[in-house]
Amino acid sequence: MTETKPRRGPIHDVHVESGASFAPFGGWEMPVSYAGTVGEHRAVRAAVGLFDVSHLGKATVAGPGAAEFVNAALTNDLGKIRPGKAQYTLCCTEDGGVVDDLIAYFVGPEEIFLVPNAANTAAVVDLLRAAAPDGVTVTDQHADYAVFAVQGPLSSEVVGGLGLPTDLEYMAYADAEWEGRPVRVCRTGYTGEHGYELLPRWAEAEPLFRALLDRVRAAGGQPAGLGARDTLRTEMGYPLHGHELGPDITPVQARCGWAVGWKKQAFWGKAALEREKSAGPRRIVTGLKALDRGVPRAGQAVLRDGAPIGQTTSGTFSPTLEVGIALALLDTAADLTPGDEVEVDVRGRRLRCEVVRPPFVAAHTS
């Protein structure tokens, strides 16, 4: 059996120059860390960090009625936003499972630009293509655009220093130019900090990344890898597909019901999700903060009074709180409330944890 070699992004050589360590993720070879995950995490919280997340998918749905079609397929309500705005949404199966969570950019009634997760791009594109009405095309543009995330309190200083627009509402975007090259600037991110995601053309990405990196370093920030991206999103309680979301984990269970347009006439999985919402989910994603010394990891059993009540879906050391934290999918029958105590089985050792409602730290996205 032949192994598929991980794909590389457009600026792989820049990461090598910067001393990055790499690991496969979603079918891509990605920088995990440069000078250390904890330092990169703290740079984002205190100053600014620069991520290359070009592995994320990109796709365009275009043609007469494109927005209407996407709105009838994905969970959130595109009718609540306007051109120039973006929206977090989910692509579900008819039984309510999650194929992927993604960002939808409202370009216009005849064009929606989508950014799904790397490993799920083909599945989302295939589903949309199969359902698209005549005249609506779905184009996979995975390698047409790079994605760079500038995140942290000094992100406006970095992005604005390149002459790019920064005066954007949260979840808004603007199409701009940098040195004569087009770049989409979005007030989005996955860290809980004020930040931007920049989408230049794939083949023109390297000069922009180098310019951003120079300004990030001058501002006291650092390049950051997927290690810091994961610790930052876990502190915020943001779900990651394959962990807090998946074919067998619904938006209701993941506390993502806010991203479902319940009043819409139709979206994939609507009937199943309405039934679950009405009956109440049998399990739900919950935050855990370690009371003892130790770090919970994904896939570990959670117990109350010695009885299993679920398992962790993500777990890490929080550089901000300096304790172990986790997200866990727990039985609602356990009737847990914030402040309750449970245990996580960390390789045979019981780690006492407090039940908390994420986020673990305050957000600064606005």
N, C-alpha and C positions, 0 to 999 in steps of 0.2 A: 504494500500500500504506500503510495507516494504522499509525503507530507507537503502541504501547501506552505510555501515560504511567505512569512509575513510581509505585507506591503510597507513601503516607506513613504513618508510625507515629502513635501517639496523642499524642505530645508534640513534634511537629515544631516548633511555635512556640517551645518552650523551647530547642531547639537553636539556632534562629535568634537568639534573645536572647543566647545564650551565645557567639555568634560562630563557630559551626561552619561548616566548608566541607563540601559535600555531593557525593556521586557515586552513580550507580546501582549497585545490587548485588542480584543475585537477584530483579530485578523491583521493587526498593524503592529509594527515595531515602534514603540513609543518611548520617549524619554521619561524615566520614572523619577529621577532626581539628578541634581547637579552638585550642589555643595551639602546636601542633606535635607531631608523632608521637613524636619522640625524648623530649621532656619528659614526655609522657603515659605512654610506656612505662616510663620510669625512676620515675615516681610510683607505678605499680603495683608495681614490684619493691621500692621502698624504703618506701612508705607505703600508699596506697590509690587506686584509680581507679574511676570509675563509668561503665559502658557501658549504652547503650540498645540492646538486641538484640531488640526487639519484632518484627523482621522474621522471626525464627525461627518455624517452623510449630508448631501445636498440634493434636492430634487425640486423641479418646477412643475406645477400643474397649471396648464394654460389653455385658453380657448373660451368661447362663449359659455357662460355659466360655470366657470371653473371654481369660483368662490362658493357658489351655491352647492356644487357637487362636494367639495371638501367639507363644507359645513354639515352635509348630510352623512358624511362618513366618519369624521373624527369627533371626539366627545365635546370639546369646548365650543362656545357659541361665537362664531366669527362675526355675527351681527352686533356684538358688543364693541368691536374695534373698527378702525377706519384705515384707509391707506396710510402707510408710514408707521403703523403700529405692529407689534408682534404679540403672540399669545402662546402660552404653554397649553398643550393639548395631548390627547392620547389616542392611539389607534387600537381598538379593541376587537376581539372576536365576538361572535354572536352570544357566546356563553359568558361574556364579561371579562375574560382574561385579557391581558395587555400584550399586544404584539410589540408595541414600543411607545415611549413617551418622546415628544418632539416639540420643536418650536415652529409655529406657522407665522410667516411674515406676509401681511396683507399688502400686496403690491397694488392690486386693483381687483374689480369684479371679475376680470378675465385672467388673473395671474396670482397664484399663491406660491410662495417660495418656502420650502420645508427643510428643516435641519433635524434629521433623525439621528439615532445613535449609530455608530459605525457598523456593528455586527448585524443590525436589523434593517439597514437601508434597503437591501434588495427585497426583503419581505414586504416592507411598506410600499415600495414602488410597485411590486407585483400585484398586491391587493388593490391598489388604486387603479392601476392599468386595467385590471380585469373588470372593475366596476364602472370605469369612466364612460360617460355617454358619448355619442358621436360628436366629433368636433373638439373634444377635450383631450389633450395629450399630457402624458406624464413622462418627464424626462429625468433620468438619473444623471446627476451632475457631480457625482462624488469627487472626481479628480479635476473638476473645473475651477474650484475655489479652495483656497486655504482658509483656516480660521485661527486667528490669534486672539487670546483673551488677555486684556490688561485689567487687572483687578486690584483694588485697594484704595485707601483714602487719597492717594496722590495720582490716581489714574487719570483724572481730568488734566492734570498738569502735564503728564506724559503725552496723552493723545492730542491735547490742544497745542502742545509744543511743536507738533508736526503740521500745524495748520488745519487739522481735521476738526469737524464739529463736535462739540461736547455738551452743548446746551440742549439736551434731549431728555424728555420724560423717561421714566423707567418703562422698559418694554417698548420703546420707540426706536426708529432707525432713520438714517439719512444716507442717501447715495452721494458720495463725494469723490474727489480726486486727490491723489498725492503724487506729486512730480509727474503729472500728466497721465497717471494710471488710475483706473476706477477702483474704488474701495467702498464697500458698504460698512457703515459704522453703526453699531447696535448697542443700545443701553441694556445689555443683558449680561448674564453670567451665572456661575454655579458655585459661588463662594460665600454669598451673603454680604459681600462688600460692594460699595459703589464701584462700578466697572463698565467696561466696554468689550464687545467682541467685534473684531475687524475682519472682513472677508474680502481679501484681494484676489485677483486671478492667480490660479495655481502657479503658472509659469512666471509670474511677476512678483512672487511672494517674498523672496529672499531679501531684496533691498529694504522693504518695509520692516521686516522682522529685525534686521540689523539696526535700523534707525530707532525702532522702538526699544531694542535692548540697550542701546547707548543711553537713551533718556531714562530708562528704568534704573540702570546702574547709577547714573548721575543723581537720581532722586533718592538713592539709598535703598533701592529695591533689588530684586534678584530674578533671574529666570527660574521658573518653577515647573516641576514635572507632575506626572499623574499621582505620585505619592501624596503631595501636598493638596492636589485637587480632591483626592479622596478624603483626607482628614478635614479639609475645609467644608466639604459638602456634608460630611457626617455630623460635624458640629452644628450645622444648620438643620439637620433632619431631612435633607433633600433625598428623595428616593433615587436609587440607581437600578436600571433595568437588569434583571437577573439576580437582584438582591431583594429590594422592597417592592418591585413590580415584576410581573411575568405572566406567562400563559395561565398559571394557576393562582395568581395573586391579583385581585381586582383593584380598581381605583378606590372603591369603598373601603376595602381592607387596608389599603396603603394611605388612607386619610387624604386622598386626592379628589374627593368628591367636589371640591371647589373648582376643579378643572373640568367639570361635567356640566353641559348645558341641559339641565333637567327639564326645562320648559320647551326645549326644541322638539319639533315634530318627529325627527328621526336622527339617529346616529347608530353606528355599528355597536351592538351589544346593549342597546337601550332597554329592552324588555327585561333582560336578565339583571341588569344593574338596578333597575327600579324595584324588582322583586327583592333583591338583596338589601337595598336601602330600607325598604318598608319593613322587612322582617328583622333587620339588624344583622350585621356580619358575624360569623362564628369566630372570627379572629381579627385582630387589628394590629397595625404597627405601633409600637410603643418605644419610648426612650428609656434607656437604663444608664445610670451613672454609678461607677464602682465606689463602694464604701471602703473596700480593702485595697491593698496594694496588688495590682494585677491588671491585665488588659484582656477584655473579651474579644473574641474574633468571630467571624461569620460561621454559622453552622453549628453552634454550640447549644446544648440543651439548657433551657431556662426552667427552674423549679420553684415551686412555692410549697413550703412545709414538706419538702422531699418529693412532691409529685410533679411530674413534667407538665408544663402548661404551654410549651412552644419552644421556639429556638431563635437564636440571634440571626439576623440577616446581614448586618454589617457590624464591625467592631474595630476599635482603634484606640490609640493613645491620643487624648486631646491636648495639643500643645498649649492651647489657651487656658484650659482649666487644670492642666497637669494631672489628670486622672484618666482612667480608662472609661470609655463610653461605648454604647452600642445602640443599635436599632434592632428590635426583635418583633417577630410576628407571634402574638400571644393570644390564647383563647379568651374570648370575651366572657366566657363563663367564670373565669377566675375573678372577675369583678374588681380589677385593680384600679386604684386611684393614685395620683401623684403623692409621693411620700411613702407609699407601701414598699416593703422590702422583699426581694426575691433573690435567688442564687443562680449563678451561671456556672455550669460545669466546664471549667477551663482545664482540659486534659487531666481530669480526675480530681481536680481541686475545686472546692466550692468557693466561688467569689461572690461575696455579698454585694448587691446592687440596689440602688434606690430607683423607684419608678419615677420618671420625669416626663413632662410633655415637651417635645422638641419645639423650638430650637434650644440647644444647650447654651448658646451664646446669643447675644442680641444681633439682629440684622441691621445693616447700614446700606441698604440698596438704594434708598431714595436720595 
